[in-house]
Amino acid sequence: MPKSDSDRQRVSRALRAHGGGVLPVEVDNLGNLADALVEHGLLAQWDSENRKAIAAALSRVIALWLCPSVTRDGFTKSNLLDDSPS
């Protein structure tokens, strides 16, 4: 994560140049979100109270949801977000 204002501005410009952006997101229960991310293998257990790690994992969830494809282990990325058995 960028630390200085100029770093944040550079990241923001780079994201916008590729159609992305930064959104503030409110979460009712951060613990439940972290637990779900850990359960689905998208967040390490030791990072479950690390807000930056949770944000990065949530960003990966969105990327997986928008661009489902096959992972190295043969699972489709969209199945990682599904509670039903593969």
N, C-alpha and C positions, 0 to 999 in steps of 0.2 A: 504494500500500500504506500502511496506517495506521502511524503512527510511535509514538504514545504508547499507553499502556495503555487510556486512555479512548477513543481513536480505534479501537483494535482491538475494544473492547467494543461500541462503537456499530455498527461494521461487522458484527460477529458477530450482534448483535441484529437488525439489518436483514435479514441473510441468513436467519436463522431465521424471521423473521416471514413471509418469502416461501417457506418450505420449503427453504431452502438451508443451507449450512454450510461450514466450513473443515476440510479434511482434510490431515494430514501425509502425504506420499507419498514413499516411498523409490524411487530410480531406480538401477539397477545401472550404467548407463553414460549419464551426462548428455550427453556429447558426441554419442552416437548419437541420443538423443532430440532434441537441438537440431538436428542434421543433418536428421532426418526432418521436423521442423517447418519448417525453412527450405525443404526440397525441395518441400513441399506448399504453400508460400506463406503459412504461418501465423506465421512468425517472420522478421524481417529478418536477413540475414547478420551485420550488425554487432552484433546482439543475441545471437548464439549463445553467448556466455559470460556473459550477464547473467541471473542466476538469477531476478530479478523478472520480466523479459521472458519467460523460458521458462515460468515459472509462469502468467503471464497467457495465453500462447499455449496452454498445456495446458488451462487453464480454457475457452478458446474451443473447443478440440477437443471437450471433453466437452459443451459447450452445443450444438455442431453435431451431435454424435452423438445427443443426446437430442431435439433439435428440428430434424430435417432439413426444409428448405424451399428454395425457389428463391432464388438470389442475384440481384443486379442483372445479372450477366453471363449469366444463364441456366443456370448449373450448379446442380445440387442440392448443398446443403451436404454431404450424406452422401457424394457422389462425391469431395469434396475429401480424404476419408480413405481412399479406395479406390485401390489401386495399378493396377487395371486401366484400360485406356483408356476414355474416355467415349464 
